[in-house]
Amino acid sequence: MRGIAAVLAAVLLGLAWADGLREATLILRGEPLSLSPPPLWDGRELWLPVSHLERLGVPLEVGASSVRIARLPADQPTAHVFIEPKRGVPSIPVRDLVRRLGGFTRWDEASGALSVLARLQQAQLHADTLNLKTSMPVSWRAFVLENPNRLVIDLAGCALPDVPLPLPEPSGTVKAVRIAQFDPHTVRLVLEMDAPAAMPTQGLSSEWQIALTAASLSAPETPAETPESPAEPLPPPTPFEIPPLQRDASGVVRLTLPLPEGVRPRVLFLEDPIRIAVDVPGYLPEPMEQAIDDPSLFVRVLRAAPLEGGMVRVVLELARSVGAQVLSGKTGVTLNLRTPRNTGGKLRDKIIVIDPGHGGAQAGARWREGKTVIEEKTITLAIGLHVAELLSREGAKVILTRAEDKAVGLYERTALANGANAHFFVSIHCDSNPRPNSASGTTIYYHKDDADSRALGQALLNEIVKVSGLPSRGVRSDSVLYQTGLAVLRTSQMPAVLIEVGYLNHSFDRAKLVNPDFQKRVAEAIVRGLKAHVEGR
């Protein structure tokens, strides 16, 4: 019987995969939901079991074959979303429903999650009362900050509209108003006021009013003989403090920053020098700095500085490139720092694959000036040959995917690296876009959320920007380009990056890209970056 059961389970599992569906997560008002049965993703649409519809907080009428959006006329076709069985469970297409409600959705392939976001539709001031309206219910809270006095209102599960809303005109006690996208899931409104107060202070709604001052709050009547108690002043905010770095037995260094529940931090990876910056809410009257003397903590200097809108930026100036993982919890965000994979020892001990992009009939980006045609494949080969020569002088084992003008398949390039058990894969390219002279600078891509490849990219970009004279466009995940990422990065079994040295269709970048001296300087910078990454300098 056990054998039959195992076979049956395998068959059912095969059928589950065959239907093209996979389990996914629904993020609503900034929080991932734990749902059973789970939503299912078909590559385009998220199918939500009808039994979970109440979690959306939207008035819906569930029928036998469709769900009607209650706020739309029953005879309007867009009012009805049809129910379909998915793995035997009646389900509705969430993206279609949210679009009809005036919101939008964002799919994240790496985490297998769909975020549902309302649009901010209205923000108006009337006699010290703020009127807000969103296309779908959002979770909101109001709190007060000082120096200067401000009322801050966060709308979780919300995004700004494509066409900017007109800012409310300051009136009454409100001196200035700012509205911005605080993080991917939150819109923040900041009102500068002399004596901010708010009632209510939090809620879940799509249309509501907030009284901004004590004078406009409605209070119950008190007996005449009872003397009015003086209003207690708001307690001063607790100044932000830089938490200590902690290192565990495995060598992982942690920094945990306090973070209100539902708030997403902004994390930036910067260069020259190599830094990680994290923006979190907090009160900080003056910048602070702390030197770190212990090299095993990877950090040379810790800094914190106040930002607009009641935010604090914490900057870690790194002593070397690190594999960094960002973990957000309910009460804080934790940075885990560790030595990147395949580093340590000397550069001469490493096997490095250099991949000059394109080749042969695959010219890559092209630019014509009169009778002269400038091709990406020529520039990438020149830089790649320089890098290979310099690495060989360092004693490293170098493998070129091509050493001449010939075509090489994308998967052949990484198969060569994987077969050689290479430690690093560096692909060299030139960028281009549809509008000449509209973009300039160097970008380095890594695959998805691979922290080791991101660390390699940061080390290389750190050296390139010092000598190129081109702006840095940062180290970016290839998921911003394609849902599945770039082929040569996706199929590499070792830390791998793709360098877009500059834009061939920008006159400033192009003049540099075709210059042999520039090509040599970039090659030297790549080698310096590799050496610093490997040897921890």
VOGU-3710 file (C-alpha; in Angstrom, 3 decimals, decimal comma):
1> mrgiaavlaa> 0,000/0,000/0,000  2,826/2,406/0,811  4,303/1,871/-2,644  0,948/2,591/-4,306  0,519/5,710/-2,158  3,971/6,956/-3,109  3,289/6,415/-6,815  -0,074/8,179/-6,515  1,548/11,118/-4,709  4,199/11,387/-7,412
11> vllglawadg> 1,529/11,352/-10,117  -0,466/14,056/-8,342  2,673/16,147/-7,892  3,437/15,784/-11,590  -0,081/16,926/-12,440  0,325/19,912/-10,129  3,427/21,018/-11,950  1,877/20,245/-15,325  -0,903/22,807/-14,824  1,667/25,629/-14,893
21> lreatlilrg> 0,660/26,899/-11,442  2,835/27,437/-8,392  2,114/28,539/-4,866  2,732/32,236/-4,207  2,455/34,853/-1,482  0,045/37,790/-1,395  1,382/40,992/0,216  -1,450/43,229/1,370  -0,922/46,617/3,034  2,789/45,876/3,225
31> eplslspppl> 2,425/42,538/5,035  2,701/39,015/3,558  -0,410/36,950/4,297  -0,350/33,332/5,444  -3,221/31,774/3,489  -4,514/28,203/3,202  -5,242/27,196/0,535  -2,519/29,437/-0,921  -2,793/31,762/-3,920  -1,498/30,295/-7,198
41> wdgrelwlpv> 0,637/32,073/-9,817  0,327/31,122/-13,495  3,075/33,393/-14,835  0,766/36,325/-15,452  -2,031/36,264/-12,903  -2,373/35,464/-9,209  -5,408/33,312/-8,451  -6,809/33,963/-4,965  -9,241/31,462/-3,424  -12,663/33,059/-3,006
51> shlerlgvpl> -12,590/32,097/0,679  -9,873/34,764/1,241  -11,649/37,682/-0,441  -12,591/39,333/2,847  -8,877/39,946/3,504  -8,925/42,569/0,726  -11,272/44,764/2,795  -13,271/45,705/-0,316  -17,106/45,390/-0,591  -17,611/42,407/-2,900
61> evgassvria> -20,654/40,269/-3,656  -19,772/36,638/-4,278  -22,054/34,774/-6,666  -22,010/31,275/-8,087  -19,854/32,128/-11,104  -18,568/35,656/-10,519  -17,683/38,278/-7,946  -19,295/41,711/-8,259  -17,559/44,913/-7,167  -20,320/46,415/-5,046
71> rlpadqptah> -19,465/50,070/-5,742  -19,959/49,655/-9,509  -23,389/49,408/-11,196  -24,515/45,788/-11,522  -25,120/46,179/-15,269  -21,566/47,426/-15,884  -19,373/44,663/-17,383  -16,304/45,688/-15,389  -18,251/45,160/-12,153  -18,016/41,373/-12,564
81> vfiepkrgvp> -14,895/39,234/-12,163  -15,440/35,614/-13,141  -14,580/32,759/-10,768  -12,474/29,911/-12,119  -11,500/26,633/-10,431  -7,756/26,333/-9,819  -6,690/22,914/-8,540  -10,297/22,397/-7,563  -10,560/25,658/-5,552  -12,871/28,492/-6,735
91> sipvrdlvrr> -10,517/31,451/-7,318  -10,498/34,930/-8,803  -7,714/36,783/-10,706  -6,312/39,291/-8,207  -4,435/41,487/-10,668  -7,567/41,917/-12,783  -9,689/42,713/-9,729  -7,214/45,221/-8,279  -6,884/46,986/-11,630  -10,675/47,449/-11,760
101> lggftrwdea> -10,607/48,838/-8,224  -8,096/51,506/-9,262  -5,054/49,951/-7,582  -2,094/48,147/-9,049  0,051/45,099/-8,349  3,765/44,343/-8,393  5,112/40,810/-8,891  8,500/39,826/-7,438  9,878/36,717/-9,102  12,662/36,157/-6,576
111> sgalsvlarl> 10,311/35,881/-3,589  7,286/34,589/-5,495  5,117/37,345/-4,036  2,500/39,721/-5,436  2,115/43,108/-3,713  -1,287/44,801/-3,877  -1,135/48,590/-3,682  -3,820/51,252/-3,572  -3,373/54,589/-5,302  -3,522/57,821/-3,319
121> qqaqlhadtl> -6,436/59,686/-4,932  -6,995/62,703/-2,700  -5,226/64,706/0,008  -6,978/67,940/0,971  -6,862/70,369/3,905  -10,044/71,948/5,279  -9,859/74,035/8,486  -7,199/71,962/10,252  -8,706/68,698/9,024  -6,958/66,445/6,516
131> nlktsmpvsw> -9,178/64,518/4,093  -7,608/61,450/2,499  -8,891/59,029/-0,104  -7,293/55,940/-1,653  -8,554/53,571/-4,326  -8,505/50,647/-1,876  -8,272/50,379/1,920  -4,830/51,090/3,364  -3,425/50,709/6,843  -2,400/54,140/8,151
141> rafvlenpnr> -0,918/55,670/11,259  -0,053/59,212/12,377  2,779/60,235/14,689  4,549/63,423/15,753  8,189/64,456/15,279  10,051/67,494/16,574  12,752/69,942/15,419  10,843/71,070/13,434  7,398/70,067/14,674  5,779/67,730/12,168
151> lvidlagcal> 2,827/65,420/11,854  3,764/62,330/9,834  1,111/60,071/8,291  2,155/56,755/6,732  -0,187/54,924/4,342  0,873/51,262/4,195  -0,139/49,407/1,044  -0,260/52,589/-1,002  1,541/54,171/-3,949  1,542/57,605/-5,492
161> pdvplplpep> -0,463/58,026/-8,709  1,290/58,165/-12,066  0,140/61,783/-12,446  1,273/63,688/-9,308  -1,495/64,975/-7,067  -1,554/68,717/-6,384  -0,099/69,334/-2,928  -2,629/70,654/-0,397  -2,253/74,382/0,121  -0,919/75,155/3,620
171> sgtvkavria> -3,683/76,627/5,746  -4,451/77,252/9,387  -1,690/75,826/11,526  -0,155/73,851/8,628  2,923/75,642/7,288  4,110/73,145/4,667  3,055/69,801/3,182  5,207/67,083/1,598  4,063/63,812/0,022  6,492/61,114/-1,127
181> qfdphtvrlv> 6,865/57,375/-1,704  8,584/56,413/1,550  9,243/52,798/0,535  7,807/50,469/-2,132  4,702/49,832/0,015  4,219/53,140/1,838  3,245/56,722/0,989  4,314/59,276/3,602  2,691/62,670/4,192  4,588/65,204/6,301
191> lemdapaamp> 2,855/68,341/7,625  4,953/71,021/9,318  2,955/72,545/12,178  3,495/74,530/15,372  1,615/72,110/17,630  0,719/68,938/15,734  -1,853/66,492/17,056  -4,011/63,906/15,336  -7,288/62,088/15,989  -7,601/59,266/15,221
201> tqglssewqi> -3,963/58,142/15,117  -4,334/54,961/13,076  -6,861/52,994/11,116  -7,779/50,934/8,085  -9,792/52,786/5,468  -10,024/54,095/1,917  -11,641/57,449/2,765  -11,288/59,245/6,104  -10,600/62,487/7,959  -7,857/63,323/10,451
211> altaaslsap> -8,176/66,227/12,889  -4,749/67,880/12,970  -4,827/70,102/16,041  -6,049/69,858/19,602  -8,516/72,681/18,907  -10,238/70,672/16,206  -10,546/67,475/18,223  -14,056/66,739/19,457  -13,971/66,004/23,189  -16,802/64,899/25,508
221> etpaetpesp> -18,444/67,615/27,623  -17,083/67,990/31,148  -19,030/69,224/34,189  -18,706/72,957/34,797  -17,312/72,459/38,283  -14,494/70,232/37,018  -11,459/72,384/36,225  -9,960/71,708/32,844  -6,725/69,788/33,103  -3,821/71,360/31,250
231> aeplppptpf> -2,796/69,398/28,209  0,262/67,328/28,866  3,118/68,125/26,516  4,188/65,373/24,157  7,224/63,509/25,467  10,417/64,389/23,614  11,395/61,782/21,042  14,202/59,427/21,926  17,313/60,310/19,912  18,505/57,640/17,503
241> eipplqrdas> 21,552/55,657/18,609  23,871/53,534/16,477  23,533/49,924/17,670  26,735/47,912/18,216  28,095/45,530/15,597  27,947/41,898/16,704  30,015/38,985/15,365  28,925/35,377/15,883  31,008/32,201/16,028  30,601/31,609/12,273
251> gvvrltlplp> 32,155/35,008/11,446  28,910/36,708/10,404  28,730/40,351/11,520  25,265/41,735/12,330  23,876/45,225/12,674  20,224/45,467/13,743  18,413/48,796/13,386  15,031/49,465/15,037  12,184/49,757/12,581  8,433/50,287/13,150
261> egvrprvlfl> 6,273/47,365/12,097  5,240/47,558/8,449  7,993/50,022/7,450  10,432/48,941/4,764  13,977/50,328/4,929  15,765/51,786/1,939  19,160/50,125/1,386  21,820/51,575/-0,937  25,127/50,046/-2,015  27,620/52,812/-2,782
271> edpiriavdv> 31,253/53,104/-3,850  34,344/55,302/-3,542  34,620/54,316/-0,744  32,567/51,104/-0,548  29,560/51,758/1,677  26,160/50,385/2,623  23,542/52,999/3,538  20,257/52,201/5,306  17,471/54,775/5,707  15,171/54,204/8,708
281> pgylpepmeq> 12,692/56,381/10,644  14,156/58,124/13,661  15,030/61,375/15,393  18,631/62,522/15,275  19,486/66,157/16,118  23,101/65,996/14,846  25,226/63,661/12,733  27,343/61,133/14,605  30,342/59,002/13,671  31,992/55,988/15,248
291> aiddpslfvr> 35,377/54,523/14,191  35,674/50,715/14,281  39,140/49,384/15,061  38,394/45,647/14,817  39,120/44,461/11,224  37,098/41,266/11,782  33,918/43,410/11,841  34,391/44,412/8,145  33,430/48,040/8,949  35,875/50,933/9,122
301> vlraaplegg> 33,456/53,701/10,163  29,800/53,826/11,253  27,939/57,079/10,608  24,409/58,357/11,112  22,891/61,579/9,816  19,379/63,101/9,893  17,350/63,225/6,672  14,178/65,042/5,674  10,851/63,591/6,755  11,921/62,195/10,128
311> mvrvvlelar> 14,437/59,749/8,703  17,970/58,767/9,657  20,602/57,440/7,263  23,015/54,917/8,758  26,179/54,447/6,681  28,618/51,574/7,024  31,945/52,467/5,425  33,397/49,041/4,712  36,963/47,898/5,178  36,462/45,426/2,310
321> svgaqvlsgk> 33,734/44,134/-0,006  31,287/41,911/1,865  28,406/39,616/1,148  25,486/41,539/2,637  22,044/40,127/3,394  19,185/42,416/4,415  16,522/40,850/6,663  13,430/42,864/7,613  11,473/41,830/10,689  8,521/43,236/12,616
331> tgvtlnlrtp> 10,668/45,353/14,926  13,862/45,942/12,993  16,051/45,413/9,967  19,216/43,334/10,237  22,277/43,542/8,002  24,244/40,303/7,938  27,799/40,811/6,665  30,172/37,981/5,789  33,268/37,230/3,748  32,187/36,726/0,100
341> rntggklrdk> 32,428/33,288/-1,488  35,731/32,375/-3,212  37,674/35,200/-1,552  40,705/34,857/0,713  44,257/34,007/-0,187  45,951/35,738/-3,097  44,728/36,751/-6,534  47,384/34,481/-8,057  45,552/31,486/-6,542  42,346/32,140/-8,471
351> iividpghgg> 40,858/31,016/-11,778  39,110/33,958/-13,456  37,031/33,882/-16,627  36,985/37,118/-18,637  34,116/37,336/-21,108  34,397/40,046/-23,799  30,763/40,487/-24,842  29,427/39,631/-28,318  31,783/38,802/-31,223  31,643/37,639/-34,824
361> aqagarwreg> 28,253/38,297/-36,379  26,993/39,406/-32,952  28,235/43,001/-33,017  26,272/44,171/-29,980  25,583/47,905/-29,758  26,618/49,920/-32,830  27,159/53,605/-33,654  27,722/55,091/-37,081  29,714/58,291/-37,609  29,840/59,034/-41,318
371> ktvieektit> 31,428/55,974/-42,909  32,835/54,750/-39,599  30,890/52,140/-37,626  31,815/51,667/-33,964  30,856/48,259/-32,587  30,550/47,064/-29,002  32,303/43,765/-29,737  35,545/45,556/-30,671  35,684/47,638/-27,498  34,856/44,749/-25,177
381> laiglhvael> 37,540/42,560/-26,746  40,177/45,293/-26,356  39,349/45,767/-22,662  39,088/42,009/-22,080  42,524/41,329/-23,582  44,053/44,024/-21,376  42,424/42,492/-18,278  43,635/39,009/-19,188  47,209/40,223/-19,679  47,246/42,099/-16,369
391> lsregakvil> 45,765/39,172/-14,451  48,359/36,844/-15,942  51,091/39,166/-14,696  49,568/38,811/-11,211  49,932/35,045/-11,538  46,204/34,279/-11,791  44,937/31,624/-14,183  42,913/33,466/-16,834  40,408/31,981/-19,269  39,047/34,150/-22,100
401> traedkavgl> 35,713/33,166/-23,604  37,036/34,665/-26,827  40,418/36,127/-27,757  39,427/37,153/-31,271  36,462/38,392/-33,257  34,312/35,278/-33,226  30,805/34,437/-32,058  30,411/32,467/-28,838  27,060/31,247/-27,540  25,815/32,604/-24,226
411> yertalanga> 25,683/29,181/-22,633  29,066/28,220/-24,083  30,606/31,103/-22,153  29,341/29,956/-18,773  29,854/26,268/-19,585  33,537/27,112/-20,082  33,663/28,806/-16,676  31,685/26,101/-14,885  33,783/23,334/-16,430  36,986/25,018/-15,258
421> nahffvsihc> 35,654/25,439/-11,690  36,454/29,125/-12,012  36,325/31,347/-8,949  34,920/34,412/-10,730  33,218/35,295/-14,042  33,483/38,864/-15,397  31,570/39,790/-18,554  32,455/43,092/-20,268  29,933/45,077/-22,335  28,963/48,543/-23,554
431> dsnprpnsas> 25,487/49,907/-22,939  23,005/51,575/-25,282  19,386/52,743/-25,206  16,730/54,073/-27,610  17,536/57,764/-27,001  21,087/58,906/-27,852  22,804/61,127/-25,256  20,087/60,435/-22,665  22,094/58,151/-20,334  25,740/58,036/-19,312
441> gttiyyhkdd> 27,903/56,040/-16,939  28,963/52,611/-15,711  26,550/49,966/-14,436  27,452/46,546/-13,022  24,842/43,782/-12,871  24,676/40,709/-10,648  22,084/37,929/-10,675  18,888/38,348/-8,662  19,818/38,762/-4,978  23,199/36,980/-5,031
451> adsralgqal> 25,120/38,795/-2,288  28,502/37,354/-3,325  28,180/38,596/-6,897  26,931/41,968/-5,679  30,036/42,236/-3,464  32,259/41,478/-6,472  30,457/44,116/-8,528  30,844/46,700/-5,785  34,589/46,038/-5,536  35,025/46,454/-9,304
461> lneivkvsgl> 32,860/49,557/-9,598  34,691/51,114/-6,661  37,917/51,068/-8,687  36,414/51,861/-12,098  34,767/55,130/-10,994  38,083/56,371/-9,628  39,698/56,416/-13,086  36,959/56,410/-15,728  35,624/59,947/-15,449  32,162/58,452/-16,014
471> psrgvrsdsv> 29,294/58,635/-13,516  28,421/55,568/-11,484  25,007/54,046/-12,180  25,455/51,593/-9,349  25,535/47,856/-8,828  22,131/46,463/-9,789  20,300/43,166/-9,813  19,689/41,829/-13,320  16,051/41,295/-12,330  15,482/44,983/-13,177
481> lyqtglavlr> 16,198/44,057/-16,811  14,533/40,655/-17,184  12,335/38,585/-14,899  14,726/35,642/-15,160  17,883/37,779/-15,215  20,789/37,719/-17,677  21,751/34,348/-19,137  25,503/34,547/-18,463  24,854/35,501/-14,830  21,987/33,097/-14,252
491> tsqmpavlie> 23,937/30,054/-15,439  27,276/30,852/-13,765  28,054/28,608/-10,798  30,534/31,094/-9,334  30,176/34,787/-8,378  29,569/36,564/-11,682  29,039/40,137/-12,864  28,355/41,923/-16,131  30,002/45,340/-16,539  28,357/47,920/-18,806
501> vgylnhsfdr> 31,411/50,189/-19,051  29,613/53,122/-20,688  26,964/54,088/-23,236  28,029/53,703/-26,836  25,213/56,026/-27,968  26,286/58,867/-25,652  28,881/61,199/-27,176  30,793/61,715/-23,901  30,956/57,994/-23,071  31,713/56,996/-26,669
511> aklvnpdfqk> 34,722/59,293/-26,918  36,167/57,489/-23,916  35,178/53,956/-24,929  37,095/54,135/-28,231  40,190/55,601/-26,557  42,928/52,937/-26,038  44,220/54,742/-22,940  40,746/54,677/-21,400  40,368/50,978/-22,214  43,657/50,252/-20,453
521> rvaeaivrgl> 42,692/52,323/-17,382  39,412/50,460/-17,046  41,221/47,122/-17,395  43,679/48,106/-14,678  40,782/49,143/-12,431  39,054/45,792/-12,947  42,208/43,961/-11,888  42,665/46,206/-8,839  39,042/45,587/-7,884  39,468/41,819/-8,220
531> kahvegr> 42,624/41,901/-6,110  41,002/43,998/-3,381  37,952/41,716/-3,390  40,008/38,533/-3,109  42,641/39,741/-0,664  40,322/41,880/1,472  42,032/45,222/0,975
//
